[in-house]
């Protein structure tokens, strides 16, 4: 993504996304939620989970990969544990339902774990763990279980994709700037970055991909032609991805394209008064922000704060979208019979 790209106002993008999703067969309430999630990802600078995904969603729905009208329900897993069944639909409403239920259970019992299964793409995990952290919970979400269909990431020392990107997210209540949020794939970068670069006609950063022969590459087409993503931090990323795959598959069974998930919430109020903790957290974060920046950096940034800063800036200035991405969105919308006049103005 380039800040010189054409900019689209967030409200225009959100309305377009809602109309697109409804035309696909999404329920109106879910369309609002999914559209807002995608645009929020763009506002936060997480373009790998942004509105370009609409093209993928339309293609997947036509191919029967998922049901855009599917709705999540809270039920029980085989062993009696709480489980959100996503109804083979979008993962965002299902994950939000699971996180909210885990927060309620943690408030009653101190800690809780909720599974989420039968979902398509779940979007940006950081949004969900931040939601729980704002309620005073440490929240951990991780997912996996789709390796038979998504062999994207090579194991450490391997030259072929074997695992999905199996992401993790952590949300932790903190100080004045809001929760500390970590959201990362166990690959060197999110798979969506490859697809976004390919759609935009751009190269990848170094250290992200290998081609079908195991050689480093920056061309997204090499990944699409049988290449693979590298694991994050070598053996460490491979190990984290493996654990997530075991959890996703062994606990919940075969997963859809959106993976199976577990959400763990811990009510931190059971351990320390919230106001005292917030003061201590802010003291720690202030020390880190005051660290002298290394060459090439302007400052030390706390995880989660950059996204909140970018969101405020882009709400005012608009969301930058590559011209080729805009063209692909317009083409996909026209195939659904939508009027793209307002989007064409950007």
C-alpha positions as a Python dict, from the first residue, in 0.01 Angstrom:
ca = {
    (1, 'X'): (0, 0, 0),
    (2, 'X'): (128, 345, -94),
    (3, 'X'): (9, 665, 70),
    (4, 'X'): (8, 825, -278),
    (5, 'X'): (-264, 582, -395),
    (6, 'X'): (-613, 718, -473),
    (7, 'X'): (-811, 781, -155),
    (8, 'X'): (-1169, 679, -90),
    (9, 'X'): (-1368, 820, 204),
    (10, 'X'): (-1432, 554, 466),
    (11, 'X'): (-1809, 606, 458),
    (12, 'X'): (-1818, 559, 79),
    (13, 'X'): (-1611, 242, 110),
    (14, 'X'): (-1832, 108, 390),
    (15, 'X'): (-2154, 168, 197),
    (16, 'X'): (-2005, 4, -112),
    (17, 'X'): (-1893, -299, 91),
    (18, 'X'): (-2236, -337, 253),
    (19, 'X'): (-2411, -328, -85),
    (20, 'X'): (-2159, -573, -228),
    (21, 'X'): (-2211, -819, 58),
    (22, 'X'): (-2590, -800, 42),
    (23, 'X'): (-2574, -862, -335),
    (24, 'X'): (-2368, -1174, -257),
    (25, 'X'): (-2647, -1306, -32),
    (26, 'X'): (-2527, -1184, 307),
    (27, 'X'): (-2788, -1097, 571),
    (28, 'X'): (-2823, -719, 611),
    (29, 'X'): (-2704, -709, 974),
    (30, 'X'): (-2404, -929, 895),
    (31, 'X'): (-2324, -716, 590),
    (32, 'X'): (-2300, -409, 813),
    (33, 'X'): (-2068, -590, 1055),
    (34, 'X'): (-1842, -743, 789),
    (35, 'X'): (-1822, -419, 590),
    (36, 'X'): (-1728, -220, 899),
    (37, 'X'): (-1464, -479, 987),
    (38, 'X'): (-1302, -466, 642),
    (39, 'X'): (-1299, -86, 633),
    (40, 'X'): (-1160, -71, 988),
    (41, 'X'): (-876, -297, 873),
    (42, 'X'): (-799, -48, 593),
    (43, 'X'): (-819, 243, 836),
    (44, 'X'): (-574, 68, 1068),
    (45, 'X'): (-329, 0, 784),
    (46, 'X'): (-390, -377, 780),
    (47, 'X'): (-461, -391, 406),
    (48, 'X'): (-407, -769, 398),
    (49, 'X'): (-749, -801, 565),
    (50, 'X'): (-917, -506, 393),
    (51, 'X'): (-1175, -448, 124),
    (52, 'X'): (-983, -625, -155),
    (53, 'X'): (-1111, -940, 18),
    (54, 'X'): (-1456, -869, -129),
    (55, 'X'): (-1333, -1002, -464),
    (56, 'X'): (-1220, -1324, -296),
    (57, 'X'): (-1548, -1353, -103),
    (58, 'X'): (-1756, -1325, -420),
    (59, 'X'): (-1545, -1587, -597),
    (60, 'X'): (-1558, -1823, -298),
    (61, 'X'): (-1935, -1784, -259),
    (62, 'X'): (-1989, -1864, -628),
    (63, 'X'): (-1770, -2172, -589),
    (64, 'X'): (-1967, -2291, -286),
    (65, 'X'): (-1673, -2255, -47),
    (66, 'X'): (-1898, -2092, 214),
    (67, 'X'): (-2254, -1966, 264),
    (68, 'X'): (-2263, -1583, 276),
    (69, 'X'): (-2605, -1606, 445),
    (70, 'X'): (-2486, -1839, 724),
    (71, 'X'): (-2539, -1712, 1078),
    (72, 'X'): (-2353, -1810, 1398),
    (73, 'X'): (-2517, -1979, 1696),
    (74, 'X'): (-2385, -2049, 2045),
    (75, 'X'): (-2387, -2422, 2117),
    (76, 'X'): (-2174, -2689, 2287),
    (77, 'X'): (-1882, -2894, 2162),
    (78, 'X'): (-1888, -3273, 2184),
    (79, 'X'): (-1730, -3264, 2528),
    (80, 'X'): (-1969, -2999, 2658),
    (81, 'X'): (-1749, -2692, 2622),
    (82, 'X'): (-1893, -2367, 2480),
    (83, 'X'): (-1869, -2351, 2101),
    (84, 'X'): (-1988, -2100, 1842),
    (85, 'X'): (-2099, -2274, 1524),
    (86, 'X'): (-2055, -2023, 1243),
    (87, 'X'): (-2310, -2186, 1016),
    (88, 'X'): (-2058, -2205, 729),
    (89, 'X'): (-2079, -1826, 702),
    (90, 'X'): (-1856, -1524, 754),
    (91, 'X'): (-1619, -1558, 1049),
    (92, 'X'): (-1642, -1201, 1181),
    (93, 'X'): (-1988, -1229, 1345),
    (94, 'X'): (-1898, -1574, 1481),
    (95, 'X'): (-1568, -1464, 1634),
    (96, 'X'): (-1729, -1154, 1783),
    (97, 'X'): (-2000, -1374, 1940),
    (98, 'X'): (-1737, -1611, 2078),
    (99, 'X'): (-1522, -1334, 2225),
    (100, 'X'): (-1821, -1161, 2387),
    (101, 'X'): (-1935, -1491, 2540),
    (102, 'X'): (-1584, -1561, 2672),
    (103, 'X'): (-1577, -1216, 2833),
    (104, 'X'): (-1912, -1283, 3005),
    (105, 'X'): (-1797, -1622, 3130),
    (106, 'X'): (-1467, -1480, 3253),
    (107, 'X'): (-1655, -1212, 3443),
    (108, 'X'): (-1852, -1484, 3621),
    (109, 'X'): (-1579, -1744, 3678),
    (110, 'X'): (-1246, -1562, 3635),
    (111, 'X'): (-1140, -1738, 3315),
    (112, 'X'): (-1304, -1896, 3013),
    (113, 'X'): (-1231, -2064, 2681),
    (114, 'X'): (-1473, -2067, 2386),
    (115, 'X'): (-1431, -2247, 2055),
    (116, 'X'): (-1536, -2107, 1716),
    (117, 'X'): (-1581, -2342, 1419),
    (118, 'X'): (-1750, -2375, 1077),
    (119, 'X'): (-1652, -2029, 956),
    (120, 'X'): (-1507, -1863, 648),
    (121, 'X'): (-1261, -1573, 668),
    (122, 'X'): (-1251, -1411, 1014),
    (123, 'X'): (-1065, -1090, 927),
    (124, 'X'): (-831, -894, 1156),
    (125, 'X'): (-797, -1071, 1491),
    (126, 'X'): (-665, -758, 1662),
    (127, 'X'): (-1011, -602, 1655),
    (128, 'X'): (-1159, -887, 1858),
    (129, 'X'): (-892, -914, 2127),
    (130, 'X'): (-897, -534, 2171),
    (131, 'X'): (-1272, -558, 2224),
    (132, 'X'): (-1217, -800, 2515),
    (133, 'X'): (-924, -604, 2656),
    (134, 'X'): (-1143, -294, 2683),
    (135, 'X'): (-1364, -503, 2915),
    (136, 'X'): (-1070, -572, 3148),
    (137, 'X'): (-971, -914, 3012),
    (138, 'X'): (-648, -1056, 2887),
    (139, 'X'): (-768, -1214, 2561),
    (140, 'X'): (-584, -1472, 2350),
    (141, 'X'): (-718, -1598, 2017),
    (142, 'X'): (-547, -1850, 1790),
    (143, 'X'): (-661, -2074, 1509),
    (144, 'X'): (-568, -2351, 1270),
    (145, 'X'): (-685, -2682, 1130),
    (146, 'X'): (-700, -2613, 755),
    (147, 'X'): (-368, -2758, 636),
    (148, 'X'): (-533, -3004, 396),
    (149, 'X'): (-670, -2713, 193),
    (150, 'X'): (-423, -2433, 275),
    (151, 'X'): (-64, -2553, 254),
    (152, 'X'): (78, -2202, 258),
    (153, 'X'): (375, -2199, 498),
    (154, 'X'): (692, -2405, 471),
    (155, 'X'): (813, -2564, 797),
    (156, 'X'): (1149, -2441, 922),
    (157, 'X'): (1408, -2608, 700),
    (158, 'X'): (1146, -2713, 443),
    (159, 'X'): (1101, -2606, 81),
    (160, 'X'): (728, -2668, 42),
    (161, 'X'): (413, -2522, 196),
    (162, 'X'): (271, -2756, 462),
    (163, 'X'): (81, -2541, 716),
    (164, 'X'): (-168, -2252, 703),
    (165, 'X'): (-66, -1911, 836),
    (166, 'X'): (-230, -2001, 1174),
    (167, 'X'): (-240, -1658, 1342),
    (168, 'X'): (-233, -1553, 1707),
    (169, 'X'): (-365, -1238, 1872),
    (170, 'X'): (-325, -1102, 2224),
    (171, 'X'): (-518, -814, 2378),
    (172, 'X'): (-405, -671, 2712),
    (173, 'X'): (-563, -384, 2907),
    (174, 'X'): (-308, -107, 2949),
    (175, 'X'): (-281, 266, 3007),
    (176, 'X'): (-413, 590, 2861),
    (177, 'X'): (-345, 494, 2498),
    (178, 'X'): (-570, 190, 2511),
    (179, 'X'): (-500, -183, 2512),
    (180, 'X'): (-175, -337, 2392),
    (181, 'X'): (-266, -551, 2089),
    (182, 'X'): (-50, -812, 1915),
    (183, 'X'): (-189, -973, 1600),
    (184, 'X'): (41, -1183, 1384),
    (185, 'X'): (52, -1473, 1143),
    (186, 'X'): (297, -1750, 1224),
    (187, 'X'): (430, -1704, 871),
    (188, 'X'): (670, -1420, 790),
    (189, 'X'): (367, -1220, 675),
    (190, 'X'): (-6, -1268, 629),
    (191, 'X'): (-109, -1463, 320),
    (192, 'X'): (-337, -1172, 234),
    (193, 'X'): (-28, -958, 169),
    (194, 'X'): (63, -1182, -123),
    (195, 'X'): (-285, -1166, -276),
    (196, 'X'): (-307, -790, -219),
    (197, 'X'): (33, -738, -386),
    (198, 'X'): (-67, -959, -678),
    (199, 'X'): (-395, -772, -725),
    (200, 'X'): (-216, -437, -706),
    (201, 'X'): (66, -544, -940),
    (202, 'X'): (340, -495, -680),
    (203, 'X'): (638, -690, -548),
    (204, 'X'): (669, -848, -205),
    (205, 'X'): (924, -755, 62),
    (206, 'X'): (1237, -966, 104),
    (207, 'X'): (1217, -1267, 333),
    (208, 'X'): (848, -1341, 287),
    (209, 'X'): (825, -1606, 15),
    (210, 'X'): (1000, -1888, -165),
    (211, 'X'): (916, -2023, -511),
    (212, 'X'): (827, -2383, -598),
    (213, 'X'): (1196, -2473, -593),
    (214, 'X'): (1249, -2329, -246),
    (215, 'X'): (1435, -2020, -371),
    (216, 'X'): (1369, -1673, -223),
    (217, 'X'): (1139, -1456, -436),
    (218, 'X'): (964, -1119, -431),
    (219, 'X'): (721, -1201, -712),
    (220, 'X'): (373, -1288, -576),
    (221, 'X'): (310, -1497, -887),
    (222, 'X'): (584, -1737, -773),
    (223, 'X'): (385, -1803, -456),
    (224, 'X'): (67, -1860, -656),
    (225, 'X'): (256, -2102, -883),
    (226, 'X'): (341, -2348, -607),
    (227, 'X'): (563, -2141, -380),
    (228, 'X'): (524, -2090, -6),
    (229, 'X'): (548, -1838, 272),
    (230, 'X'): (839, -1869, 513),
    (231, 'X'): (772, -1919, 885),
    (232, 'X'): (804, -1617, 1113),
    (233, 'X'): (1137, -1617, 1298),
    (234, 'X'): (1235, -1957, 1161),
    (235, 'X'): (1186, -2242, 1407),
    (236, 'X'): (987, -2023, 1651),
    (237, 'X'): (721, -1938, 1396),
    (238, 'X'): (707, -2298, 1279),
    (239, 'X'): (654, -2416, 1637),
    (240, 'X'): (375, -2165, 1701),
    (241, 'X'): (206, -2257, 1374),
    (242, 'X'): (226, -2626, 1459),
    (243, 'X'): (66, -2577, 1803),
    (244, 'X'): (-217, -2373, 1648),
    (245, 'X'): (-276, -2643, 1386),
    (246, 'X'): (-294, -2912, 1654),
    (247, 'X'): (-542, -2705, 1855),
    (248, 'X'): (-754, -2620, 1552),
    (249, 'X'): (-773, -2975, 1423),
    (250, 'X'): (-747, -3199, 1730),
    (251, 'X'): (-998, -3010, 1943),
    (252, 'X'): (-1260, -2907, 1685),
    (253, 'X'): (-1210, -3145, 1391),
    (254, 'X'): (-1189, -3056, 1022),
    (255, 'X'): (-1195, -2683, 958),
    (256, 'X'): (-1347, -2470, 684),
    (257, 'X'): (-1140, -2211, 499),
    (258, 'X'): (-1163, -1970, 794),
    (259, 'X'): (-995, -2212, 1038),
    (260, 'X'): (-1115, -2329, 1380),
    (261, 'X'): (-1045, -2098, 1672),
    (262, 'X'): (-1011, -2091, 2045),
    (263, 'X'): (-1062, -1774, 2248),
    (264, 'X'): (-929, -1758, 2604),
    (265, 'X'): (-1028, -1468, 2832),
    (266, 'X'): (-896, -1399, 3183),
    (267, 'X'): (-1061, -1136, 3404),
    (268, 'X'): (-759, -941, 3531),
    (269, 'X'): (-974, -779, 3798),
    (270, 'X'): (-942, -1108, 3988),
    (271, 'X'): (-573, -1030, 4041),
    (272, 'X'): (-533, -655, 4082),
    (273, 'X'): (-750, -347, 4114),
    (274, 'X'): (-806, -203, 3767),
    (275, 'X'): (-711, 157, 3846),
    (276, 'X'): (-384, 52, 4014),
    (277, 'X'): (-299, -175, 3725),
    (278, 'X'): (-365, 95, 3464),
    (279, 'X'): (-126, 333, 3643),
    (280, 'X'): (144, 64, 3654),
    (281, 'X'): (89, -25, 3289),
    (282, 'X'): (110, 337, 3179),
    (283, 'X'): (434, 380, 3374),
    (284, 'X'): (586, 84, 3187),
    (285, 'X'): (462, 201, 2847),
    (286, 'X'): (586, 556, 2908),
    (287, 'X'): (934, 418, 2978),
    (288, 'X'): (931, 225, 2652),
    (289, 'X'): (806, 522, 2448),
    (290, 'X'): (1094, 729, 2593),
    (291, 'X'): (1355, 484, 2465),
    (292, 'X'): (1588, 658, 2212),
    (293, 'X'): (1495, 543, 1860),
    (294, 'X'): (1739, 330, 1661),
    (295, 'X'): (1871, 461, 1326),
    (296, 'X'): (1593, 455, 1070),
    (297, 'X'): (1315, 484, 1329),
    (298, 'X'): (1131, 793, 1453),
    (299, 'X'): (1018, 644, 1783),
    (300, 'X'): (936, 328, 1973),
    (301, 'X'): (572, 235, 1909),
    (302, 'X'): (357, 29, 2143),
    (303, 'X'): (169, -251, 1963),
    (304, 'X'): (-181, -129, 1881),
    (305, 'X'): (-107, 243, 1898),
    (306, 'X'): (5, 277, 1537),
    (307, 'X'): (-323, 127, 1417),
    (308, 'X'): (-527, 368, 1630),
    (309, 'X'): (-322, 665, 1505),
    (310, 'X'): (-358, 560, 1141),
    (311, 'X'): (-731, 510, 1188),
    (312, 'X'): (-777, 868, 1303),
    (313, 'X'): (-567, 1001, 1013),
    (314, 'X'): (-747, 799, 746),
    (315, 'X'): (-1092, 882, 879),
    (316, 'X'): (-1001, 1242, 800),
    (317, 'X'): (-803, 1193, 476),
    (318, 'X'): (-960, 881, 324),
    (319, 'X'): (-841, 524, 268),
    (320, 'X'): (-559, 477, 12),
    (321, 'X'): (-634, 200, -237),
    (322, 'X'): (-416, 96, -534),
    (323, 'X'): (-573, 177, -871),
    (324, 'X'): (-567, -191, -975),
    (325, 'X'): (-744, -291, -653),
    (326, 'X'): (-1012, -29, -716),
    (327, 'X'): (-1056, -159, -1070),
    (328, 'X'): (-1093, -519, -948),
    (329, 'X'): (-1354, -411, -689),
    (330, 'X'): (-1552, -224, -954),
    (331, 'X'): (-1543, -520, -1193),
    (332, 'X'): (-1658, -761, -921),
    (333, 'X'): (-1937, -523, -817),
    (334, 'X'): (-2061, -483, -1172),
    (335, 'X'): (-2079, -863, -1207),
    (336, 'X'): (-2314, -853, -908),
    (337, 'X'): (-2525, -587, -1081),
    (338, 'X'): (-2421, -300, -854),
    (339, 'X'): (-2394, 67, -949),
    (340, 'X'): (-2032, 175, -890),
    (341, 'X'): (-2075, 540, -994),
    (342, 'X'): (-1974, 680, -654),
    (343, 'X'): (-1673, 450, -627),
    (344, 'X'): (-1570, 541, -983),
    (345, 'X'): (-1527, 901, -870),
    (346, 'X'): (-1214, 799, -679),
}
